[in-house]
């Protein structure tokens, strides 16, 4: 027979070496003592000489040794298989298993087709082997055809066949079909339940994992460590702390704390449920920690926005000489992105290159996102171009990165290329596209894309898309149109939509609609300090100081505390934090002295302090000092005195940049000949030679 697969060179089939004494039944010798291809050569030669090769069981032993037990020997296995006159199902099964286990599932499918063409009937052991190959390839159509053959040959009642069917369908995304197979089984072993749990976990059906576990408990079915790991993963994704804690108690009661995988799953569950301190306590108590445990804890810190702790733990991981994996790198890059820690993230990128880590879609997209969120969008584009494969999220991150860095037109060009390449955009892509229109003042384009997403792509706008449209109209000064747009929305506007309109009212000094927006926000509740500050600033922008103070008074009466402005700057691998009018920094005396000099120099260049941005409780003679001590100005001053001339200064701020800081930073960039990149709550501002990338449109 002919098999269209590569064959091993025949010269290795003869050798002068001897094996003595040679047993009558060489099964044990072949399967247990044969450790290398050289050993197999010797035994194979004796099998040929003695005529044992014509014994099907001996031939199968040789096949099993070469195809499954020994590494990298599939070509040798094929050379043995080729000389068997009439291979039986067992011989085919061994080769199919070998191809699948050694990451050649396509060859397994080819061999199965050849088996059927040669009229060899598969047995109950053939189907689990070939279904695993289908699962690896996510070859649903072939898997369905094999399922039909299982029914035709009457082999569907075997538990191990049904288990692999469940696994195949689940891995191909057909979890509902997998569940039908599961429900149709009269007897279910623990491996069956775990196959179904694994299917739900892989496809992200977290609620189904929890529901199935509830059925399992009510059925008094024994579960094992594998079950609990699946359920703990689901608890973390769902925030189901109650069930997670029950499993923790069970682990304690059954003395299962010695399982590294189980405790790592507990750490991950607690971290994702917001109990980071509990996760860290468990982590610290672990007698040994592998890369998965370290990654779970670092990821927990990153996802709970404790990014400094995430980076600190990563440094500790490095000191412990634990090699990070892709999951670790993605979490670290995410933390660097939040903190604006460009230098740290660049080191991570360099580490990835040095270790020759594969630039997967997940890792590449995380790198792109990191660079974009640090204001280095050109680096983000460079990573994008080097990625061997990309998905819709990759394209979306690029669009969002360009939009937030003031390159709205370029973002729309990327969206156009995405369509040319027939990459189907999703709802998140359109948030990026509409944001590009918003930050670029592209009102007509924004209207067109908003209509197109449902008309041309079948994507119904969510509240986020309506919010983007309100932002597009509001930033352009079309306040009345934005207000009517909200009133005509087919879904109930939320606080973010009204807050977006209120922010535009502040910029364009529209008190009437500002008051209506604020009223809606107070009605929706709970109170948000930013809403009161915005409304107070709307009044202040038109000189209604008494009304502005009244709004601040309402805050005080209700016990609402203002979120303090905070700016971060990374220097020499350290993150420095500044608050407005704060003197906690160890170099504050030097910083405040530098601020005076900076203000004096930019005044000569035309800077006029906007005292409307000062603290409302500041006395008239204190207002100018108040605005000069905003957190971003302190951070910029520290950057100027601590870096060499010409160095780019990068700042991250938790709130929106105020008009005074924006005007001052433009002049600082010109007077001191520095590029200054400021990431605020909404977008990036790239200040260069007295001009901002936002064109004063933010």
Helices and strands as residue ranges (DSSP letters): G 10-13, H 27-28, I 29-33, H 37-50, G 52-54, H 56-64, I 65-69, H 74-82, H 89-101, H 105-117, H 124-137, H 140-152, H 159-171, H 175-183, H 190-202, H 206-218, H 225-238, H 241-253, H 260-272, H 276-285, H 291-303, H 307-319, H 326-339, H 342-354, H 361-373, H 377-386, H 392-404, H 408-420, H 427-440, H 443-455, H 463-475, H 479-487, H 495-508, H 511-524, H 529-541, H 545-557, E 566-571, E 574-579, H 588-604, G 611-613, G 620-622, H 623-628, H 631-642, E 649-653, H 659-671, E 676-679, E 684-688, E 691-692
